[in-house]
């Protein structure tokens, strides 16, 4: 009986090792066998086939549809940082890079085997996972502004939850895999793992991001003690992968380190990945961490936010607010006194406060869009308010930084400018064949113009001759030159008549994309040939073929050759411009 138990235990251990290898990206038997090392290849082959069979059963029956969902999820995740709120430096808010988001999402899927999954403090990965796999997904995060930006499918849910609070009973024991990214302090790591353990069912997996070994003095010892504690708590340590995740560089980190020579803000921060297997009796003691309640103020949450502890003030201060030494030049709480910070911003400026009521009133009015002068007039009954308000701009950049943060116009502002510049006869954008998310920088017709401008077909016009004016010039004209000149003339006319300049330029750039070699002579020759073959083919003309080019032949310019939709996905109005260039002839 003992031998059978050992055999079963060994088999289970090999299976866990294979699952871990598959989740880390091993896609072939040879890669899995090499990653495990030492196990009987016959056993590895048997278990590998079983695991792959289960994974295939979990995938969508329509493989093409599954590929398309992965493409859509990646594109949505690429655009997500544009909508996320400005990160809170006191909450250790760093976002993963797109490659890390995609990789972690796939690893969770491979380990889940179709079970429900939870993402604690990892909302960007949860967002990708929910849109890619559309399977039971739960996202838990303490930032309500962040959760508001996440538009999730029906299969996913989100909770505003702080790990220092008790876990809701309806979430306990419900999940097969939990991914966590705690602040890089050992007490938070223990707390996050403890909450993840409560979320898991009897035998689930925890993927926990750890700070890399050289993050700070004493961390190697802390990590060693953590591993000992987890083993003693009956967790199985499946893997510790070095530099497995990478982070984007948030604005507050750039601001903190911009005085370091040659620090350019490129992605440099990595974390390690700890993979745990929960057993029936796995349990870790939860540290008791005090929860700090703070207020949040924002005009535009994506650009600049301020945070304030109402109960943390010092009436002995000389001024209403005073800067905290070291806060603006470091992202580590070891470099400044955390207890002194009462008011801080995503722009990496933090202060001590003397009167929380005045600070709260100023911030509330600022969040409403009030200027310094307007706030002084509103709060004129407060003594010395004329000298108090400038302190907020000097020490927090309340107006100076917020103005620079919103200097780029939003698409709503751009659309307002467009509407003010066009007449009532100008066309308005309607639909595209395929839905997609705007990038936040351009309007619809502007994007159409840019897609045509970057297309392969437009570049190919440089090799097509339009005409050769023997009598007047010894330089023959290319069709690309002609297209650029048409765009200039059309744009001038459009502005004069109050038409949409971007739509006009898009139509002008696309009007000759369907031309055959040898100009209209080639067009007429192809038309005769096709009619001779079969009159029902409809012959050939370059403007109808131009529609085929932009709808089917061109790759979508964002990711050529990808599994996305065909063509440039232009608005119907731009396609109509290309088609109707000879209307009335």
ABEGO torsion letter per residue (X at the ends): XAAAAAAAAAAAAAAAAAAAAAAAGBABAAAAAAAAEGBBAAAAAAAAAAAAAAAAAABBABAAAAAAAAAAAAAAAAAAAAABBBBBAAAGBBBBBAAAAAAAAAAAAAAAGGBBBBBBGBAAAAAAAAAAAGBBBBBBBABAAAAAABBBBAABBBBBBBAABBBBAAABGABABBBBBBBBBAAAAAAAAAAAAAABBABBBBBBBBBBAAABBGAAAAAAAAAAAAAAAGBBBABBBBGABBBBBBAAAAAAAAABBGBAGBBABBBBBBBBBBBAABBBBBBBBBBBBBBBBBABAAABBBBBBAABBBAABABABBBBBGAAABABAAABBAAABABBBAAGBBBBBABAAAAAAAAAAAAAGBBAAAAAAAAAABBGAAAAAAAAAAAAGAAAAAAAAAABBBAAAAAAAAAAABBAABBBBBBBABBBBBAGABBAAAAAAAAAAABAAAAAAAABBABBBAAABABBBBAAAAAAAAAAAAAAAAAAAGBBAAAAAAAAAAAAAABBBGEAAAAAAAAAAAAAABAAAGEBBAAAAAAAAAAAABBBAABBGBABBBEAGBBAAAAAAAAAAABGX
